[in-house]
Amino acid sequence: MDKPTPRNDSPTNTGTSSAAASRGARGTSAPELSSAPREALPDFEELAPGSTRIQDTVFEERDDVLSVINELEDQLDRYQELRGTLERDLVQSTEQLSATQQRVQELEWQAVTLQTRIDALEQIKQEVGILEEQVDEANARSARLAEQVSAADKENTKIASELKTANKQLEELWAVRKERDGLRGDLRSMRARLDELERSQRETMEERAGLQSRVQETQLALEESRATRLQLEQNLQIAHERIGELQRIQKSLEERLEAGRVEKKNFQAQIGHLERENGRLVEQRQFYESELTGLRNANRQAEAALVSMKKAFAEVRIAVTETRTRARRRTMDLWPRIGSTGPGAGHAAGGSLTVDPAGVGSGEGRVIRSAAIAAEALARGGEEE
């Protein structure tokens, strides 16, 4: 099989149509001609123009088939480049998908961690609620203690007034003095109790302030955790959307790659068919070239025969010319002697001499005409070949 010629940039629509038309036109004649025996071929005078047209047709078909093969190879190269691009895009999309999945996994871990922190914050919030209840109880106790202190103050004031009256009465009565001493002891114990209540109230207030600061810090941390959780949920949703989009892109790329593979198989099948067709055309061309070689050999033999025949005709023409010249000379030499004899003899001799040049002239004319006709026929056959 011959190697394909270099590619040309001419469009191949007309090439494919002409190739199909020429294949349809020669679909019946070429196999019959290739299968016909050598003896059944016509003479070279009749096949010379037809063989030239067949050779031109074969060359045109071969050029069309080669142009179609070159275009299919170009399309196959473009599909190979497109396939490489799609594979690179697919690899890049796969890498992006793996990176996105890794990022999603990290976000899920962060979401789990934040959920754990949120649960801990919820527990802290519950503890804060319990502490607020304790603070409320402490406030209630403080209020009760304040009421008790106010009551104690009132009682202290009352006791003081009573003490004054008792002092007055103490001066009068010794029993009242003893009662005054007892009341003074009660007053000291009440003051000590009042100091203890004030100290416990201050501690309760300090504890309440600490609990309130802890509650505020916990609320701030809870708000930050909620904002972070909301942001992570949004990021997770965006990541899921990107994963879906990348999966759709991957699916479309796989479909396009599969379509490219199918088209590649079709082009390979077409290239195989065209290569088989090209092989058949090459075989047919070899057959035609062998036939053309035989016709050329026959043409060369005919030309050699024509040259030899022309030489022979030239020699015959020279000989005829010389014969005609000699006959005329003889006629001219014999003519005076014939005129000097008698009429009867001159008539007889003149009759024989006049018949002889006419016969010689007619024979020469026939020979020359036959030679010219044969020369024209051979020249016409050589021109046709």
C-alpha positions as CSV (number, residue, x, y, z in Angstrom):
1,M,0.0,0.0,0.0
2,D,1.3,3.4,-1.0
3,K,2.0,6.0,1.7
4,P,-0.5,8.9,1.8
5,T,0.5,12.1,0.2
6,P,0.9,15.3,2.3
7,R,-2.3,16.9,3.5
8,N,-3.9,19.8,1.7
9,D,-6.1,22.4,3.2
10,S,-8.8,22.3,0.5
11,P,-12.4,21.5,1.7
12,T,-13.3,17.9,1.4
13,N,-17.1,18.1,0.9
14,T,-16.7,18.2,-2.9
15,G,-13.9,15.6,-2.5
16,T,-16.1,13.2,-0.7
17,S,-19.1,13.7,-3.0
18,S,-16.9,13.3,-6.1
19,A,-15.2,10.3,-4.5
20,A,-18.6,8.7,-3.8
21,A,-19.8,9.5,-7.3
22,S,-16.7,8.1,-8.9
23,R,-17.0,5.0,-6.7
24,G,-20.6,4.6,-7.8
25,A,-19.5,5.2,-11.4
26,R,-16.7,2.7,-11.4
27,G,-18.3,0.2,-9.0
28,T,-19.3,-2.0,-11.9
29,S,-16.6,-1.3,-14.5
30,A,-13.4,-1.6,-12.5
31,P,-13.9,-5.2,-11.1
32,E,-15.0,-6.4,-14.6
33,L,-11.9,-4.9,-16.2
34,S,-9.6,-6.2,-13.5
35,S,-11.1,-9.7,-13.7
36,A,-11.2,-9.8,-17.5
37,P,-8.4,-11.9,-19.2
38,R,-5.6,-10.2,-21.0
39,E,-6.6,-11.6,-24.4
40,A,-10.1,-10.1,-24.1
41,L,-8.8,-6.6,-24.0
42,P,-9.4,-4.5,-27.2
43,D,-6.6,-3.1,-29.4
44,F,-4.4,-0.4,-28.1
45,E,-5.7,2.0,-30.8
46,E,-9.2,1.8,-29.2
47,L,-8.1,1.8,-25.5
48,A,-5.5,4.6,-25.5
49,P,-8.0,7.5,-24.9
50,G,-10.1,5.4,-22.5
51,S,-7.0,4.3,-20.5
52,T,-5.9,8.0,-20.2
53,R,-9.4,8.9,-18.9
54,I,-9.4,5.9,-16.5
55,Q,-6.0,6.8,-15.2
56,D,-7.1,10.4,-14.6
57,T,-10.2,9.1,-12.9
58,V,-8.1,6.8,-10.7
59,F,-5.7,9.6,-9.8
60,E,-8.6,11.9,-9.0
61,E,-10.3,9.2,-6.8
62,R,-7.0,8.5,-5.1
63,D,-6.5,12.2,-4.4
64,D,-10.1,12.5,-3.1
65,V,-9.7,9.4,-0.9
66,L,-6.3,10.7,0.5
67,S,-7.8,14.1,1.1
68,V,-10.7,12.5,3.0
69,I,-8.2,10.3,5.0
70,N,-6.2,13.4,5.8
71,E,-9.3,15.3,7.0
72,L,-10.3,12.3,9.1
73,E,-6.8,12.2,10.6
74,D,-7.1,16.0,11.3
75,Q,-10.4,15.5,12.9
76,L,-9.0,12.5,14.9
77,D,-6.1,14.7,16.1
78,R,-8.5,17.4,17.1
79,Y,-10.6,14.9,19.0
80,Q,-7.4,13.6,20.6
81,E,-6.6,17.1,21.7
82,L,-10.2,17.6,22.9
83,R,-10.0,14.3,24.8
84,G,-6.7,15.4,26.4
85,T,-8.3,18.7,27.4
86,L,-11.4,17.0,28.8
87,E,-9.2,14.5,30.7
88,R,-7.2,17.4,32.2
89,D,-10.4,19.2,33.1
90,L,-11.7,16.0,34.6
91,V,-8.5,15.5,36.6
92,Q,-8.7,19.1,37.8
93,S,-12.4,18.8,38.7
94,T,-11.6,15.6,40.6
95,E,-8.8,17.3,42.5
96,Q,-11.2,20.2,43.2
97,L,-13.8,17.8,44.3
98,S,-11.4,15.9,46.6
99,A,-10.2,19.3,48.0
100,T,-13.8,20.4,48.5
101,Q,-14.7,17.0,50.1
102,Q,-11.7,17.4,52.4
103,R,-12.8,21.0,53.2
104,V,-16.4,19.7,53.8
105,Q,-15.0,17.1,56.2
106,E,-13.0,19.7,58.0
107,L,-16.2,21.9,58.2
108,E,-18.1,18.9,59.5
109,W,-15.5,18.3,62.1
110,Q,-15.6,22.0,63.0
111,A,-19.4,21.8,63.1
112,V,-19.2,18.8,65.4
113,T,-16.7,20.6,67.6
114,L,-18.9,23.7,67.6
115,Q,-21.9,21.5,68.4
116,T,-20.0,20.1,71.4
117,R,-19.1,23.6,72.4
118,I,-22.7,24.7,72.0
119,D,-23.9,21.8,74.1
120,A,-21.3,22.8,76.7
121,L,-22.6,26.4,76.5
122,E,-26.1,25.1,76.9
123,Q,-25.0,23.3,80.0
124,I,-23.3,26.5,81.2
125,K,-26.5,28.4,80.4
126,Q,-28.4,25.9,82.5
127,E,-25.8,26.4,85.3
128,V,-26.2,30.1,84.8
129,G,-30.0,29.7,85.2
130,I,-29.4,27.7,88.4
131,L,-27.0,30.4,89.6
132,E,-29.5,33.1,88.7
133,E,-32.1,31.2,90.8
134,Q,-29.5,31.0,93.6
135,V,-28.9,34.8,93.1
136,D,-32.7,35.3,93.3
137,E,-32.8,33.2,96.4
138,A,-29.8,35.2,97.8
139,N,-31.6,38.4,96.9
140,A,-34.7,37.1,98.6
141,R,-32.6,36.1,101.6
142,S,-30.9,39.6,101.5
143,A,-34.3,41.2,101.4
144,R,-35.5,39.1,104.3
145,L,-32.2,39.9,106.1
146,A,-32.8,43.6,105.3
147,E,-36.3,43.3,106.7
148,Q,-34.8,41.5,109.7
149,V,-32.2,44.3,110.1
150,S,-34.8,47.0,109.8
151,A,-36.9,45.1,112.3
152,A,-33.8,44.7,114.5
153,D,-33.1,48.4,114.1
154,K,-36.6,49.2,115.1
155,E,-36.3,46.7,117.9
156,N,-32.9,48.2,118.8
157,T,-34.5,51.7,118.8
158,K,-37.2,50.4,120.9
159,I,-34.7,48.6,123.2
160,A,-32.7,51.9,123.4
161,S,-35.8,53.8,124.4
162,E,-36.6,51.0,126.8
163,L,-33.0,51.1,127.9
164,K,-33.3,54.8,128.6
165,T,-36.4,54.2,130.6
166,A,-34.7,51.2,132.2
167,N,-31.7,53.3,133.1
168,K,-34.0,55.7,134.7
169,Q,-35.8,52.9,136.4
170,L,-32.4,51.2,137.1
171,E,-31.4,54.0,139.1
172,E,-34.4,53.3,141.1
173,L,-34.4,49.6,141.2
174,W,-31.6,47.0,141.4
175,A,-33.7,44.5,139.6
176,V,-34.1,46.9,136.8
177,R,-30.3,47.1,136.7
178,K,-30.0,43.4,136.2
179,E,-32.6,43.5,133.5
180,R,-30.6,46.4,132.0
181,D,-27.5,44.2,132.0
182,G,-29.4,41.5,130.3
183,L,-30.8,43.8,127.7
184,R,-27.3,45.2,127.1
185,G,-26.1,41.6,126.5
186,D,-29.0,41.1,124.1
187,L,-28.2,44.3,122.4
188,R,-24.5,43.2,121.9
189,S,-25.7,39.8,120.6
190,M,-28.2,41.6,118.3
191,R,-25.4,43.9,117.0
192,A,-23.1,40.9,116.4
193,R,-25.9,39.2,114.6
194,L,-26.5,42.4,112.6
195,D,-22.8,42.6,111.7
196,E,-22.9,38.9,110.6
197,L,-26.0,39.6,108.5
198,E,-24.4,42.6,106.9
199,R,-21.3,40.6,106.1
200,S,-23.3,37.8,104.6
201,Q,-25.3,40.4,102.6
202,R,-22.0,41.9,101.2
203,E,-20.8,38.4,100.3
204,T,-24.1,37.7,98.6
205,M,-23.9,40.9,96.7
206,E,-20.3,40.2,95.5
207,E,-21.3,36.7,94.6
208,R,-24.3,38.1,92.7
209,A,-22.1,40.5,90.8
210,G,-19.7,37.7,89.9
211,L,-22.5,35.5,88.7
212,Q,-23.9,38.4,86.6
213,S,-20.5,39.0,84.9
214,R,-20.3,35.2,84.3
215,V,-23.8,35.2,82.8
216,Q,-22.9,38.2,80.5
217,E,-19.7,36.4,79.4
218,T,-21.6,33.2,78.8
219,Q,-24.2,35.1,76.8
220,L,-21.5,36.7,74.7
221,A,-19.8,33.4,74.1
222,L,-23.2,31.9,73.2
223,E,-23.9,34.6,70.7
224,E,-20.5,34.2,69.1
225,S,-21.0,30.4,69.0
226,R,-24.4,30.9,67.3
227,A,-22.9,33.3,64.7
228,T,-20.0,30.9,64.1
229,R,-22.5,28.0,63.7
230,L,-24.6,30.0,61.3
231,Q,-21.5,30.9,59.2
232,L,-20.4,27.3,59.2
233,E,-23.8,26.1,58.2
234,Q,-23.8,28.7,55.3
235,N,-20.3,27.5,54.3
236,L,-21.4,23.9,54.5
237,Q,-24.4,24.6,52.3
238,I,-22.2,26.5,49.8
239,A,-19.8,23.5,49.8
240,H,-22.7,21.1,49.2
241,E,-23.8,23.3,46.2
242,R,-20.3,23.4,44.8
243,I,-20.0,19.6,45.2
244,G,-23.3,19.2,43.3
245,E,-22.1,21.5,40.6
246,L,-18.8,19.7,40.3
247,Q,-20.5,16.4,40.1
248,R,-22.8,17.7,37.3
249,I,-19.7,19.1,35.5
250,Q,-17.9,15.7,36.0
251,K,-20.9,13.9,34.6
252,S,-21.1,16.2,31.6
253,L,-17.4,15.8,31.0
254,E,-17.7,12.0,31.2
255,E,-20.6,12.1,28.7
256,R,-18.6,14.3,26.3
257,L,-15.6,12.0,26.8
258,E,-17.8,8.9,26.0
259,A,-19.2,10.7,22.9
260,G,-15.6,11.5,21.8
261,R,-14.7,7.8,22.2
262,V,-17.7,6.7,20.1
263,E,-16.8,9.3,17.4
264,K,-13.2,8.1,17.5
265,K,-14.4,4.5,17.0
266,N,-16.5,5.6,14.1
267,F,-13.7,7.6,12.6
268,Q,-11.3,4.6,13.0
269,A,-13.9,2.4,11.2
270,Q,-14.2,5.0,8.4
271,I,-10.4,5.2,8.2
272,G,-10.2,1.4,8.0
273,H,-12.9,1.3,5.2
274,L,-11.1,4.1,3.3
275,E,-7.7,2.3,3.7
276,R,-9.3,-0.9,2.2
277,E,-10.8,1.2,-0.6
278,N,-7.4,2.9,-1.1
279,G,-5.7,-0.5,-1.3
280,R,-8.3,-1.6,-3.9
281,L,-7.6,1.6,-5.8
282,V,-3.9,1.0,-5.6
283,E,-4.3,-2.5,-6.9
284,Q,-6.5,-1.2,-9.7
285,R,-4.0,1.5,-10.5
286,Q,-1.2,-1.1,-10.7
287,F,-3.4,-3.1,-13.0
288,Y,-4.0,0.0,-15.2
289,E,-0.3,0.9,-15.1
290,S,0.6,-2.6,-16.3
291,E,-2.0,-2.3,-19.0
292,L,-0.7,1.1,-19.9
293,T,2.9,-0.2,-20.0
294,G,1.8,-2.9,-22.4
295,L,0.0,-0.3,-24.5
296,R,3.1,1.9,-24.5
297,N,5.2,-1.0,-25.6
298,A,2.8,-1.8,-28.4
299,N,2.7,1.9,-29.3
300,R,6.5,2.0,-29.5
301,Q,6.5,-1.1,-31.7
302,A,3.9,0.4,-33.9
303,E,5.9,3.7,-34.1
304,A,9.0,1.6,-35.0
305,A,7.0,-0.2,-37.7
306,L,5.6,3.1,-38.9
307,V,9.1,4.6,-39.1
308,S,10.3,1.5,-41.1
309,M,7.2,1.7,-43.3
310,K,7.8,5.4,-43.9
311,K,11.4,4.6,-44.8
312,A,10.2,1.9,-47.1
313,F,7.5,4.2,-48.6
314,A,10.2,6.9,-49.1
315,E,12.4,4.3,-50.9
316,V,9.4,3.2,-53.0
317,R,8.6,6.8,-53.8
318,I,12.2,7.4,-54.8
319,A,12.2,4.3,-56.9
320,V,8.8,5.2,-58.5
321,T,10.1,8.7,-59.3
322,E,13.2,7.3,-60.8
323,T,11.1,4.8,-62.8
324,R,8.8,7.6,-64.0
325,T,11.9,9.6,-65.0
326,R,13.4,6.7,-66.9
327,A,10.0,6.0,-68.6
328,R,9.7,9.6,-69.7
329,R,13.2,9.6,-70.9
330,R,12.6,6.4,-72.9
331,T,9.4,7.9,-74.3
332,M,11.2,11.0,-75.3
333,D,14.1,9.0,-76.8
334,L,11.7,6.7,-78.8
335,W,9.3,9.4,-79.9
336,P,11.3,10.8,-82.9
337,R,12.1,7.3,-84.3
338,I,8.4,6.5,-84.2
339,G,7.5,9.6,-86.1
340,S,10.0,8.8,-89.0
341,T,8.5,5.4,-89.7
342,G,5.3,4.6,-91.7
343,P,1.9,5.4,-90.5
344,G,0.9,1.9,-89.8
345,A,4.0,1.0,-87.9
346,G,4.0,4.3,-86.2
347,H,0.4,3.8,-85.2
348,A,1.2,0.3,-83.8
349,A,4.4,1.5,-82.1
350,G,2.7,4.6,-80.8
351,G,-0.1,2.6,-79.5
352,S,2.2,0.3,-77.6
353,L,4.2,3.2,-76.3
354,T,1.3,5.3,-75.3
355,V,-0.3,2.4,-73.4
356,D,2.9,1.6,-71.6
357,P,3.3,5.1,-69.9
358,A,-0.3,5.2,-69.0
359,G,0.0,1.7,-67.4
360,V,3.1,2.8,-65.7
361,G,1.5,6.0,-64.4
362,S,-1.6,4.2,-63.2
363,G,0.4,1.6,-61.4
364,E,2.6,4.2,-59.8
365,G,-0.5,6.2,-58.7
366,R,-2.1,3.2,-57.1
367,V,1.1,2.3,-55.3
368,I,1.5,5.9,-54.1
369,R,-2.1,6.2,-53.0
370,S,-2.0,2.9,-51.1
371,A,1.2,3.9,-49.4
372,A,-0.2,7.4,-48.5
373,I,-3.4,5.8,-47.1
374,A,-1.4,3.3,-45.0
375,A,0.9,6.1,-43.8
376,E,-2.1,8.2,-42.8
377,A,-3.7,5.3,-41.0
378,L,-0.5,4.6,-39.0
379,A,0.0,8.2,-38.2
380,R,-3.6,8.5,-37.0
381,G,-3.2,5.5,-34.8
382,G,0.0,6.9,-33.4
383,E,-1.6,10.3,-32.7
384,E,-4.5,8.6,-30.9
385,E,-2.1,6.6,-28.7
